[in-house]
Amino acid sequence: MEDQVAHSFKNSSKPKHILLFSGKRKCGKDFITDILHKRLGDDKSVIIKVSGPIKTHWSKNLGLDLNKLLDSSEYKEQYRLEMIKWSESIRKKDNGYFCRAAIDMYNACDKPIWIVSDTRRKTDIHWFQENYEGLCKTIRVITNPEIREQRGWKFAAGIDDAETECDLDDFDNWDLIIENNGNDVETISEKILKLIN
Ligand SMILES: Nc1ncnc2c1ncn2[C@@H]1O[C@H](COP(=O)(O)OP(=O)(O)OP(=O)(O)O)[C@@H](O)[C@H]1O
């Protein structure tokens, strides 16, 4: 897999803009990036999930339902901890591995706007910034814990206190911070679109 990913990545063209989203579990990253994607259209934009290749690996090896791992349902929660552990071991050897694999998996190379919906580490952000200099905007989605709970979040030790959830807590170079506490989604989209217009 590694060789194929490296090969197609090298020959790929660059997008015009890359929007790097991050935020805590159930803050609404998928919700917001789906709306943005619909608004921009399929021909102009693509959603890239860094977790996509990780979930593909798990669905193939354990016979799990890939679509249910990728959507907002409860299903993925049962496997999250194991997936984190496995992906950490790969990242330690190559911190751009899943970023490259995700670009490949979503056939992003022919789309001008990349919406990366789940950056979780400084290394994810740095990898995109280094490989696509000047093209990236970082967006942090912030939601009150009570509202995240209403949306299905329950604190889980080993997940919510792990690097995947906390590494970007002290990142202070966001291009945009948006609150998703039931705020007007139209206004949120407008703010994001201003970053690339
Ligand atoms: N502004 C909003 N208005 C209404 N519902 C919302 C809003 N934002 C998020 N939700 C709902 O909250 C739930 C969690 O949102 P979502 O799956 O987008 O979170 P996430 O940040 O992608 O979570 P995870 O990190 O667990 O993948 C979903 O059911 C989603 O539809």
The ligand as a MOL file (V3000), in Angstrom:
LIG
                    3D

  0  0  0     0  0            999 V3000
M  V30 BEGIN CTAB
M  V30 COUNTS 31 33 0 0 0
M  V30 BEGIN ATOM
M  V30 1 N -25.1250 23.1960 14.3200 0
M  V30 2 C -25.7290 22.0140 14.4820 0
M  V30 3 N -27.0740 21.9370 14.4700 0
M  V30 4 C -27.6880 20.7500 14.6210 0
M  V30 5 N -27.0750 19.5570 14.7940 0
M  V30 6 C -25.7390 19.5620 14.8080 0
M  V30 7 C -24.9900 20.7850 14.6520 0
M  V30 8 N -23.6750 20.4800 14.6980 0
M  V30 9 C -23.6110 19.1370 14.8720 0
M  V30 10 N -24.8370 18.5840 14.9430 0
M  V30 11 C -25.1600 17.1420 15.1410 0
M  V30 12 O -24.3600 16.6690 16.2220 0
M  V30 13 C -23.9000 15.3460 15.9790 0
M  V30 14 C -22.3730 15.3230 16.0520 0
M  V30 15 O -21.8640 16.1200 14.9950 0
M  V30 16 P -20.6790 15.6140 14.0530 0
M  V30 17 O -20.7910 14.1600 13.7560 0
M  V30 18 O -20.6140 16.5470 12.8980 0
M  V30 19 O -19.4530 15.8450 15.0620 0
M  V30 20 P -17.9120 15.5420 14.8180 0
M  V30 21 O -17.1690 16.7050 15.3720 0
M  V30 22 O -17.6900 15.2110 13.3720 0
M  V30 23 O -17.7230 14.2680 15.7570 0
M  V30 24 P -16.6160 13.1220 15.7320 0
M  V30 25 O -15.2990 13.7820 16.0950 0
M  V30 26 O -17.1150 12.2040 16.7780 0
M  V30 27 O -16.6190 12.5250 14.3530 0
M  V30 28 C -24.4340 14.9310 14.6060 0
M  V30 29 O -25.6090 14.1790 14.7690 0
M  V30 30 C -24.7530 16.2800 13.9490 0
M  V30 31 O -25.7890 16.1780 12.9990 0
M  V30 END ATOM
M  V30 BEGIN BOND
M  V30 1 1 1 2
M  V30 2 1 2 3
M  V30 3 2 2 7
M  V30 4 2 3 4
M  V30 5 1 4 5
M  V30 6 2 5 6
M  V30 7 1 6 7
M  V30 8 1 6 10
M  V30 9 1 7 8
M  V30 10 2 8 9
M  V30 11 1 9 10
M  V30 12 1 10 11
M  V30 13 1 11 12
M  V30 14 1 11 30
M  V30 15 1 12 13
M  V30 16 1 13 14
M  V30 17 1 13 28
M  V30 18 1 14 15
M  V30 19 1 15 16
M  V30 20 2 16 17
M  V30 21 1 16 18
M  V30 22 1 16 19
M  V30 23 1 19 20
M  V30 24 2 20 21
M  V30 25 1 20 22
M  V30 26 1 20 23
M  V30 27 1 23 24
M  V30 28 2 24 25
M  V30 29 1 24 26
M  V30 30 1 24 27
M  V30 31 1 28 29
M  V30 32 1 28 30
M  V30 33 1 30 31
M  V30 END BOND
M  V30 END CTAB
M  END
